[in-house]
Amino acid sequence: MNMTSYGSIKSSIVLDFEEYIEEEGLNVAQVSAKTLEEDWRIVNDNLFTKTLYFISITIESLKYNEIADFIYFRLDSYLENIKFEEHIDKYDVEKLLQDIQICKKLINAKSEYKIRETSNSTKSRVEYILRLKAV
């Protein structure tokens, strides 16, 4: 299975949220940071994968009525992405574009979610992870 495909990334994120929240008792911000850290090579591979991670983490987070501040405050730049690398499967791009629309609706319609504030060290760590170059 291609680990950078739409389906594999979506499944991985859903499983991360289920496992880390329900089994390990982490909160949404902790799961978001842990997912980005564990998968940094895939996240930073290209614009498609980075956008997919942010959109998918947001959708999963909102199922728990909260979102990490470091995701929320970067989200706008990913919600506007509509063009991705040419080598990305067109089906995967279409699915991501649908998820972007779903994410926009959820963010705008859901007034009950909380933006979970994280420490400066967490924000710095996520910033560092997002700047790493995948080789």
Secondary structure, DSSP 4 states (H G I P E B T S, - for coil): --TTSHHHHHHHHHHHHIIIIIIT---HHHHHHHHHHHTHHHHTS-HHHHHHHHHHHHHHHHTTTEEEHHHHTTHHHHHT-----TTS-HHHHHHHHHHHHHHHHHHHH--S-EEE---HHHHHHHHHHHHPPP-
